[in-house]
Amino acid sequence: MVVPVCSRSSDIVEPLLKEQWFARCDNLATQAIAAVESGELSICPKMHCKTWQHWLLNIRDWCISRQLWWGHRIPAYRVSFRNGHPKNRKADSENMWVSGRCYREALEKAAAQLNVNGEHLELTQDDDVLDTWFSSALFPFAVHGWPSQTDDLDRFYPSTLLETGHDIIFFWVARMVMMGQKLTGRLPFKEVYLHSMVRDAHGRKMSKSLGNVIDPVDVIQGVSLEDLHARLEGNLLDPAEKERSRRGQAADYPRGIPECGTDALRFTLCTYKAQGEDVNLDVNTVQTYRFFCNKIWNAALFTMNALPDNFEPSPMSEMLADCSIMDQWILSRLSDTTAKINSGFQGYDFPIITSAIHKFWVQNLCDVYLESIKLSLRADDHRTVVSRNVLHTCVDAGLRLISPFMPYLSEEIFQRLPRRPEREEPSICVAPYPTTEEFPMFDGSLEERVALSLDIVNRIRSIQKEFGIPKLSSHIVCNNDDLRGVLSQLCPTMTTLSRCRKLQMTNQEPDCCLATTVASDCALFVEMEDIDVSRILERLQAKLAKTNSSLKKIEAQRSIDSYGEKVPQNIREKHDQQVEVLQADSAKLGAAVAMLKTAR
């Protein structure tokens, strides 16, 4: 025989059989299933509808009794006759119970059932309390004054959307639906959005004994490793668990947790994976998005410094007439980003939204547009005025796009940014969210041509980096007249972005150049006079051989028969990442070597 002992207090755990109160749920479950099947109640992601069906089709009577010191006391009263009444023994033997919202209501009910005067009865309320999930199931309407028909109940019930974790789809969501339908005759909400579970960076469930619990406040404010260790002393953990926790904290946070802020944490949680999958929260990822916040701040600061003191944004119609190609491109990117974000909100696809926001701010606005107009902003002509208006429009719209995820950062910048005369919102929280009706400037054809020019920029940068040459002279040969005209206009921009010495359009292929095809009717030629081909080729071949050697070693380990059984999952995942990086490096180096061999 094994004597059960509590791991926390070391007390002996003795099971005790006790009568419990149950609620019959079969009819309630049938109505809840019908609500989802009819589309009256929508569950997102759809994959959880199967879980909904499984729980409710196999539902059992619900034990709602709990023997705790706190909670809503069960409104059940045991009925007995007072001493001296002839029916005293009979009532006691029948173990009669009645329910009521209060003692008086229960007493009246018992007196009516026994057909006696209430003065002869004595009621004793059960000491048990309701299951916490039972009390929680009443939340949607109880908070508005139910069972009284209050104004708040009429106005705010039912609500529109419930957002919660998928692990309590039955324990809370289904029970709220059943209670709402039974007690009010209406569903408590129309949509249910079930978010992912947050785990640690290694995919483990957070546990105090493992020392891998991530406190959001620590991520927001930062904490040292010593303070993390100190908190373990106040927990009811045995010495072995404390030591395991210290090792886990030292491994995951050797320098503590850096201060990342609320906005970065919120944005990070919304970037993870597709719907339905668990979130393996890595503090380093949160720190990356803290740097993204810095990027937004610096871009906004650059914008405000570029605007004159008396700057007043021009109407959109006046601004569009004189836009350059890059002005039109960034406004087109803003329009496309706005469309993707609004579509993502409709489908609760937050990774799509955060990806679109990040791409617009970093890759489109900061890396390309700001760099392309830096020189023109120093002038004082009509072209500069247009660029300032376009830049202001993009920053203003970008802040409004990101405000649901980064309310503090966006509000701080919004209060400093000049406003349009027709808009006087006191806060970004009440400013209209951008729509494609506000920004209808999408131009797919223009974006394709600018994308080609940016591809040329990336190729020049890649060659300069691979060959270790800071500045190259390059030529573009294009056989498409329309495309040649666009690229000719963009040559100054491409020169600025690529940081090359010279970039120009030519009609014939130049001699002694390294050639690379950009498109079927467009090629890039890099002058070889600045390149020591033999030295660079030797260096790249050595680097390629080392990369391929590392790749073969990992592939040999993965090919062992017992690899999947004996190697831990985290090591296998690390190997997969290494193989992916090495394969990409090998392909890139191989292409560079082939290019140089052709040019020799």
Buried (B, 14 or more C-beta within 10 A) or exposed (E): EEEEEEEEEEEEEEEEEEEEBEBEBEEBBBBBBEBBEEEEBBBBBEEBBEBBEEBBEEBEEBEBBBEEEEBEEBBBBBBBBEEEBEEBEEBEEEEBBBEBEEEEBBBBBBBEEBEBEBEBBBBEBBEBBBBBBBBBBBBBBBEBBBEEEBEEBEEEBBBEEBEBEBEBBBBBBBBBBBBBBBBBEEBBBBBBBBBBBBBBBBEEEBBBBBBBBBEEEBBBEBBEBEEBBEBBEEEEBEEEBBEBBBEBBEEBBEEBBBBBBBBBBBBBBBBBEEBBEBBBBBBEBBBBBBEBBEBBEEBBEBBBEBBEEEBEBBEBEEBBEBBBBBBBBBBBBBBBBBBBBBBBBEEBBBBBBBBBBBBBBBEBBBBBBBBBBEEBBEEEEEBBBBBBBBBBBBBBBBBBBBBBBBBEBBBBBBEEBBBBEEEEEEEBEEBEBBEBEBBEBBBEEBBEBBEBBBBBBEBBBBBBEBBEBEEBBBBBBBEBEEBBEBBEBBBEBBBBBBBBBEBEEEEEEBEEBBBBEBBEEBBBBBBBEBBEBEEBBEBBBEBBEEBBEBBEEBEEEBEEEEEEEEBEEEEBEEBEEBBEEBBEBBEBBBEBBEBBEEBE
